[in-house]
Amino acid sequence: MAALNLSLYPPSISSTVEPDHGITLDYADSGKLHRRGLYAQQHYVVTLNWDLLTLAQRDYLEDFILRYRLETVTFTLDGHDYTGELIGGPVRRWVSGQLYGLTAQYRAVRVASVDPIAAIIAAYAQASHWYDPSDLSTMWQDTAGTIPAQLGGPVARIDDKGNLGLAATQATAANQPILQRDSAGRTYLDYNGTTHTLVIPTGMPEPTTGICAVVGWRHDSSSGSPTIYVSREGAFDAQHKHPQLNPLNSNSLLTRIGNQDVTSFAGSAPTGGDYVGTVHLATDNAARKSYLNGMLYGTATAPALSDAGDSPTGLLGRNDFPGRIYGVIHIQHGIADADRQAIEAWMADKSGAGV
């Protein structure tokens, strides 16, 4: 049995999953026509389409499909784990220049998959944001969420996979980040550092039992301390304890809760690298801890949490941020170290950072 890792090269949104009823017609001994089901289990025909592949990416996928054409293959798609066999393809498509497409079909059975991040969010049952550019089904060309975003095109909306459902949006075309994919198949939001930003509406409450925010990113410049993610755009003080993460001119990462800052050492986060940054407050009055690529780099004493009625707007990439955002997971609650590490590992896989 072989495993096809679709997180490495995510299929395009034109991929389909259709039930295969396995119905055939035949005649019984009496001569009466019957409809019979071929399969005891429920089967599905999964058509996997990939677009805008480089030559190396196309060859990798094609080699995998052909190598295991006579074996059972497993993969995860649309919230299910599939186990099946190849029934069609691979079929190549030339898109333009050095970009290619590929299609393969599998007949498979499936079970509901357990998303590790969704399970962590559900376990704490607290307010949460989860913005995941690797999930192409969550991004749109319009703020209403009716026109799917396309690689190389603008993103006016990204859905919140957390339990608040607060989609981050941008109605002005010139201010919309661009959906891109890197050479390793990882998708991200690309920001120009002058106009691009997505606004998170009000709805994230003030934390009362801690906080954990994890961000995957790459910055092209740290001039002016650009903001990657902030859940309270505005004044900072000890009471308004919402997180913010910024790269600094010293090639370091600054994390903030309220008006309390912790900065990683100079040179630890130079431009052009992929990173995972975390700010974690286990509970009210606990020491605030900050991590870069899974390594603790600083703590700060946290005063009592207050202003529970505060419900600010936030930003997914302020307009001064030049670079990539691979994802944000923000749980408005302190979490266990094992859960924090699981989130960081997941984000490292999405961003390519070395956690």
Solvent accessible surface area in square Angstrom, and as a share of the most:
residue,aa,sasa,rsa
1,M,159,0.71
2,A,10,0.08
3,A,77,0.60
4,L,8,0.04
5,N,89,0.46
6,L,13,0.06
7,S,50,0.32
8,L,57,0.28
9,Y,25,0.10
10,P,13,0.08
11,P,15,0.09
12,S,15,0.10
13,I,70,0.36
14,S,62,0.40
15,S,24,0.16
16,T,62,0.36
17,V,45,0.26
18,E,94,0.42
19,P,78,0.49
20,D,28,0.14
21,H,127,0.57
22,G,9,0.09
23,I,85,0.43
24,T,49,0.29
25,L,106,0.53
26,D,53,0.27
27,Y,149,0.56
28,A,30,0.23
29,D,162,0.84
30,S,98,0.63
31,G,48,0.46
32,K,134,0.57
33,L,86,0.43
34,H,66,0.30
35,R,170,0.62
36,R,111,0.41
37,G,59,0.57
38,L,114,0.57
39,Y,66,0.25
40,A,116,0.90
41,Q,116,0.52
42,Q,143,0.64
43,H,37,0.16
44,Y,30,0.12
45,V,24,0.14
46,V,0,0.00
47,T,19,0.11
48,L,0,0.00
49,N,23,0.12
50,W,0,0.00
51,D,46,0.24
52,L,59,0.30
53,L,0,0.00
54,T,55,0.32
55,L,81,0.40
56,A,76,0.59
57,Q,6,0.03
58,R,20,0.07
59,D,58,0.30
60,Y,106,0.40
61,L,3,0.01
62,E,24,0.11
63,D,69,0.36
64,F,25,0.10
65,I,1,0.00
66,L,77,0.38
67,R,146,0.53
68,Y,60,0.23
69,R,126,0.46
70,L,162,0.81
71,E,74,0.33
72,T,44,0.25
73,V,1,0.00
74,T,35,0.20
75,F,7,0.03
76,T,74,0.43
77,L,32,0.16
78,D,84,0.43
79,G,46,0.44
80,H,44,0.20
81,D,56,0.29
82,Y,1,0.00
83,T,49,0.28
84,G,6,0.06
85,E,102,0.46
86,L,32,0.16
87,I,74,0.38
88,G,24,0.23
89,G,36,0.34
90,P,26,0.16
91,V,86,0.49
92,R,126,0.46
93,R,83,0.30
94,W,172,0.60
95,V,62,0.35
96,S,56,0.36
97,G,50,0.48
98,Q,131,0.58
99,L,63,0.31
100,Y,32,0.12
101,G,0,0.00
102,L,0,0.00
103,T,25,0.15
104,A,1,0.00
105,Q,60,0.27
106,Y,1,0.01
107,R,80,0.29
108,A,1,0.01
109,V,36,0.21
110,R,76,0.28
111,V,101,0.58
112,A,78,0.60
113,S,29,0.19
114,V,125,0.72
115,D,57,0.29
116,P,78,0.49
117,I,1,0.00
118,A,45,0.35
119,A,45,0.35
120,I,16,0.08
121,I,11,0.06
122,A,72,0.56
123,A,81,0.63
124,Y,44,0.17
125,A,80,0.62
126,Q,68,0.30
127,A,16,0.13
128,S,0,0.00
129,H,1,0.00
130,W,6,0.02
131,Y,0,0.00
132,D,4,0.02
133,P,0,0.00
134,S,24,0.15
135,D,38,0.20
136,L,22,0.11
137,S,74,0.48
138,T,10,0.06
139,M,1,0.00
140,W,49,0.17
141,Q,67,0.30
142,D,32,0.16
143,T,54,0.32
144,A,74,0.57
145,G,18,0.17
146,T,96,0.56
147,I,90,0.46
148,P,52,0.33
149,A,6,0.04
150,Q,94,0.42
151,L,36,0.18
152,G,50,0.48
153,G,14,0.13
154,P,55,0.34
155,V,0,0.00
156,A,1,0.01
157,R,62,0.23
158,I,0,0.00
159,D,34,0.17
160,D,14,0.07
161,K,66,0.28
162,G,12,0.11
163,N,81,0.42
164,L,53,0.26
165,G,51,0.49
166,L,29,0.14
167,A,14,0.11
168,A,0,0.00
169,T,38,0.22
170,Q,20,0.09
171,A,86,0.67
172,T,69,0.40
173,A,78,0.60
174,A,70,0.54
175,N,39,0.20
176,Q,13,0.06
177,P,0,0.00
178,I,42,0.21
179,L,3,0.02
180,Q,59,0.26
181,R,41,0.15
182,D,20,0.11
183,S,97,0.63
184,A,29,0.22
185,G,0,0.00
186,R,64,0.23
187,T,2,0.01
188,Y,16,0.06
189,L,0,0.00
190,D,43,0.22
191,Y,6,0.02
192,N,71,0.36
193,G,18,0.17
194,T,98,0.57
195,T,51,0.30
196,H,20,0.09
197,T,17,0.10
198,L,0,0.00
199,V,59,0.34
200,I,2,0.01
201,P,56,0.35
202,T,76,0.44
203,G,30,0.29
204,M,3,0.01
205,P,53,0.33
206,E,6,0.03
207,P,2,0.01
208,T,77,0.45
209,T,56,0.33
210,G,0,0.00
211,I,0,0.00
212,C,2,0.01
213,A,0,0.00
214,V,0,0.00
215,V,0,0.00
216,G,0,0.00
217,W,0,0.00
218,R,54,0.20
219,H,0,0.00
220,D,87,0.45
221,S,42,0.27
222,S,10,0.06
223,S,85,0.55
224,G,62,0.60
225,S,37,0.24
226,P,0,0.00
227,T,0,0.00
228,I,0,0.00
229,Y,0,0.00
230,V,0,0.00
231,S,2,0.02
232,R,33,0.12
233,E,71,0.32
234,G,39,0.38
235,A,76,0.59
236,F,55,0.23
237,D,45,0.23
238,A,26,0.20
239,Q,80,0.35
240,H,29,0.13
241,K,1,0.00
242,H,0,0.00
243,P,0,0.00
244,Q,5,0.02
245,L,0,0.00
246,N,6,0.03
247,P,0,0.00
248,L,33,0.17
249,N,110,0.56
250,S,55,0.35
251,N,51,0.26
252,S,0,0.00
253,L,0,0.00
254,L,19,0.10
255,T,0,0.00
256,R,50,0.18
257,I,1,0.00
258,G,0,0.00
259,N,81,0.41
260,Q,38,0.17
261,D,67,0.35
262,V,14,0.08
263,T,59,0.34
264,S,4,0.03
265,F,148,0.62
266,A,75,0.58
267,G,44,0.42
268,S,21,0.14
269,A,0,0.00
270,P,59,0.37
271,T,63,0.37
272,G,45,0.43
273,G,21,0.20
274,D,29,0.15
275,Y,16,0.06
276,V,1,0.00
277,G,0,0.00
278,T,1,0.00
279,V,0,0.00
280,H,8,0.04
281,L,0,0.00
282,A,53,0.41
283,T,66,0.39
284,D,50,0.26
285,N,93,0.48
286,A,25,0.19
287,A,50,0.39
288,R,0,0.00
289,K,76,0.32
290,S,0,0.00
291,Y,13,0.05
292,L,18,0.09
293,N,36,0.18
294,G,24,0.23
295,M,142,0.63
296,L,92,0.46
297,Y,47,0.18
298,G,16,0.16
299,T,76,0.44
300,A,23,0.18
301,T,111,0.64
302,A,4,0.03
303,P,54,0.34
304,A,58,0.45
305,L,21,0.10
306,S,45,0.29
307,D,68,0.35
308,A,64,0.49
309,G,75,0.72
310,D,25,0.13
311,S,51,0.33
312,P,16,0.10
313,T,54,0.32
314,G,1,0.01
315,L,19,0.10
316,L,0,0.00
317,G,0,0.00
318,R,58,0.21
319,N,68,0.35
320,D,48,0.25
321,F,0,0.00
322,P,23,0.15
323,G,0,0.00
324,R,48,0.18
325,I,1,0.00
326,Y,1,0.00
327,G,0,0.00
328,V,0,0.00
329,I,1,0.01
330,H,0,0.00
331,I,1,0.01
332,Q,7,0.03
333,H,41,0.18
334,G,6,0.06
335,I,11,0.05
336,A,55,0.42
337,D,75,0.39
338,A,72,0.56
339,D,35,0.18
340,R,11,0.04
341,Q,98,0.44
342,A,43,0.34
343,I,1,0.00
344,E,2,0.01
345,A,56,0.44
346,W,40,0.14
347,M,0,0.00
348,A,10,0.08
349,D,79,0.41
350,K,30,0.13
351,S,0,0.00
352,G,34,0.33
353,A,10,0.07
354,G,68,0.66
355,V,79,0.45
